[in-house]
Amino acid sequence: MQGSTARTVALLAAAGIVIGAIGPWQTTFLVDIAGTKGDGRVTLLLGLVAGILVLLREPGSRWLLLAVVLGVACTIVGVSDLVTVSNSTEEIYGREVDLISPGWGLWLTAVASAVFTVSAYMFKTEAPHLQNAPPDQPA
């Protein structure tokens, strides 16, 4: 298994997706709500599978396309939940008030998912390394 910057970044980003899914997705002045109470369960599973695919496959593998698709799905979930939570307000005494804000876990999931998608695609499109190639012959 050859080392690759794109693979390393993708694996770190997959870890970020998993950690973010477990962290708080919504925060209030009283309590934090973990991502695993909602869509974080989806991103946790998809992030794990995508990370495993990047870890076990070599550049050019068709399985890496699935990892990219899973990264896109995590990005869509993270960004859409980020927008939903950011735009949630309550009316109190005639004023719109933000009682819920996005937690660090949701931010981490959204950003790590986007980074994973790009780096997994870059890893998929890398030229496969020549293994067991004969040494150059002198002319």
Secondary structure as the mmCIF struct_conf table of DSSP 4:
data_model
#
loop_
_struct_conf.conf_type_id
_struct_conf.id
_struct_conf.beg_label_comp_id
_struct_conf.beg_label_asym_id
_struct_conf.beg_label_seq_id
_struct_conf.end_label_comp_id
_struct_conf.end_label_asym_id
_struct_conf.end_label_seq_id
HELX_RH_AL_P HELX_RH_AL_P1 THR A 5 ILE A 22
BEND BEND1 GLY A 23 GLY A 23
STRN STRN1 PRO A 24 THR A 27
BEND BEND2 PHE A 29 LEU A 30
STRN STRN2 ASP A 32 ALA A 34
HELX_RH_3T_P HELX_RH_3T_P1 GLY A 35 LYS A 37
TURN_TY1_P TURN_TY1_P1 GLY A 38 ASP A 39
HELX_RH_AL_P HELX_RH_AL_P2 GLY A 40 LEU A 56
TURN_TY1_P TURN_TY1_P2 PRO A 59 GLY A 60
TURN_TY1_P TURN_TY1_P3 ARG A 62 ARG A 62
HELX_RH_AL_P HELX_RH_AL_P3 TRP A 63 SER A 86
TURN_TY1_P TURN_TY1_P4 ASN A 87 ASN A 87
STRN STRN3 GLU A 90 ILE A 92
TURN_TY1_P TURN_TY1_P5 TYR A 93 GLY A 94
STRN STRN4 ARG A 95 VAL A 97
STRN STRN5 SER A 101 PRO A 102
HELX_RH_AL_P HELX_RH_AL_P4 TRP A 104 LYS A 124
TURN_TY1_P TURN_TY1_P6 THR A 125 THR A 125
BEND BEND3 GLU A 126 GLU A 126
HELX_LH_PP_P HELX_LH_PP_P1 ALA A 127 LEU A 130
BEND BEND4 ASN A 132 ASN A 132
HELX_LH_PP_P HELX_LH_PP_P2 ALA A 133 PRO A 138
#
